[in-house]
Structures are given as C-alpha cells and as structure tokens.
C-alpha cells in the first residue's frame, strides 16, 4: 500500500520518473536532490518505494552500492529490459522480440518468467563502438 505523498516523496518520484531508462544509486539520487531532500529521507523513501514495487534493484557495475530503476510505469511493469554493463543504461526490449523469447522459454523450458523482474545484461550499441 502506498504511503502518504509527502513533498519529499513527490520530489523523489518526479526525479525518478524522468529517468526510467537509468539505473541510479541511492547516493547519486541523494546528491542530486541534496538541496531539497535529506539523505535519510531519500533512503527511507527508496526502501518504501521498493517494497511497493515502484523501484527495482538492479546489479551494480562491480560495486557494492545498491542501484535502483524506477518501474512505476505501466509499460515497465510487464516488459523485459536490457541493461548495459558498461554505462548502466537500461532499455526496454522490443515487444515482439521479448514476447517471442518469453514464449520460447515457457514452451521449451517449462519455465515462466517474471517479466517485470527480468533484466538481460550485455553491452549496448553505443559502448561497443
């Protein structure tokens, strides 16, 4: 159940919703919003938003810090994502290709993917060049 929408929570939500294709650490978020929100409020709200399914934890590019991606958009909740191991950018997988992959896995492996939590890792086109 969503918590009350405080001013701090609203600012955090606006910041994250403008970055749905990014994976961002809690420290990066706290730094970006430091003039508006305390660091403890950022961490508290991130934990609440993750519990509500509005944020997804994603693998960090080699560090210990927790990385988040905002997924409180209808389009994100039920799609596969591609995440670049070099730059950290996350992309929506094209729907027909994603659906074909999901169907093949279900048929050939008798395994049902949780699309909303599935991220495929690799190197994006920009980082390959």
N, C-alpha and C positions, 0 to 999 in steps of 0.2 A: 504494500500500500504506500503510495507516495506521501512524503512528508509535506508539511506546510511550505508554501513557496515564499521563503524569505527573500529579502533584497539580495543577500549574498548568493543564495541558491539560484535566483533568477539571473544574476550576472554570470555565474559559473555555467549555467545551462546555455545562455546566449553565446558565451565564448566557445564552448564545446560543440554546439550545434553548427557553428560556422566552420568546423574543422573535422567533419565526418570522415574525410579521406586521410586523416593523420593519426598516428599513434603518438601520444604525448605523455611524458612522465608527470607525476604529481608535482615534482619540483619545478618543471617548466611551466605548469599551469599556475602554481603559486607565485612564481616570479612574474609571469605575465599579468597577473591580477593583483600584485602586491600593494598597489596604491588604492585598491578597492575592497579587498578581502584578506583577512588574516590567514596565515599559513595553516593554523589549526582548523579554521572553518573550511578551507579547501579540502584538507584530508578527511574531515568528518563528512562533508557533503559527498565527496568521491565514494567513500565507503557506503553511504546510504544509496547513492545512485547505482552503484554496482549491485547491491542487494535487490534493488528494484528492477534490474535488467536493463538499465539505461546506459550502462557502461560495460565494456568487455575488457578483461585483462588480456593483453597480448604479449608474446615473447619479446623480451628486450634484446637488442642487438649486442649481446655479450656482457651486459652489466647486471647488477643486482637490483636496480631500481625497477619498481612496478610501472608498467606502461599501460595506458588506457586508450580505448577508442570509443567514441560516443556512438551509440547504436539505437537511440530512441527515435528512429525514423522508420516508418513502415517499410520502406524499400530495403533497409539494412537488416531488419529482423529475420527475413526469410531468404537470405541470399548468401552465396559463398563469396569469400574475399580472397584476394591475392595480396600478399604483403612482401615488400622488398626488404631483404636482409641488409642491404647496404644503406639505403636512405630512409627506411622506415615507413614510406608512404604505403597506404593500403588502398586497393582498388576494388570496386565491385566487379565480379566476374560476369561476363555477358550472359544474360539469362538463358538463351537456348543451349549454350555450351555447358553451363552449370547444371541445368536440368538433365541434360544427357548424361553427364558424369554421375549425378545422384542416382538416376535410374539404372545405369550400368552397375554401380556399386550395390544397389538394392537387389538387382537381378542376379548378378554373378557372385556376389559375396554373401548374400542373405544378411546384409548389414544396413541398417537405416541410419543415415547421417543426421546429426542435429545441425541443420544448415546455418542457423543463427550463431552457432559457436564454432563453425569450421573455417579455418584460415589456412590457405596453402602458401608456403614460403618459397621464395626464389629471388631472382634478380630481375628488376624491371628493365624495360627497354632503354630508358634514359641512363641507367647505371651501367648497362652493358657497353654503351658507346664510349 
